[in-house]
Amino acid sequence: MTYQWTIVLALGVTALTLRVVVPLAAGGRELPAWLRRALTCATPALIAGLVITLLWPASGDVGSARTVTALAGVGAGVLLLACKRSILTAMVGAAIVTAVLRLFFT
């Protein structure tokens, strides 16, 4: 198993733990508002970490067109989220930006 799949599995288990196990451990009690907000934000943050980890080249050389276009797509997604768009809109926007840039630069 490559390190990428190890990262994917570890983040999947972490997201599952945060979203399922923590509320079950509360035993039916209402979770505090700060914990509910943290659990809601945890999964997109883990996905963003996964994307950056898998896109950044191990050598540190960000010169390849594939990496630059992917990072531009991630930047577009972050910009859409900063403009209060939904996570789905941000993901689709990031994919479109990446695809269009790859069409012209690779």
Secondary structure, DSSP 8 states (H G I E B T S, - for coil): --HHHHHHHHHHHHHHIIIIIHHHHTTT----HHHHHHHHHHHHHHHHHHHHHHHS-TT----SHHHHHHHHHHHHHHHHHHTT--HHHHHHHHHHHHHHHHHHH-
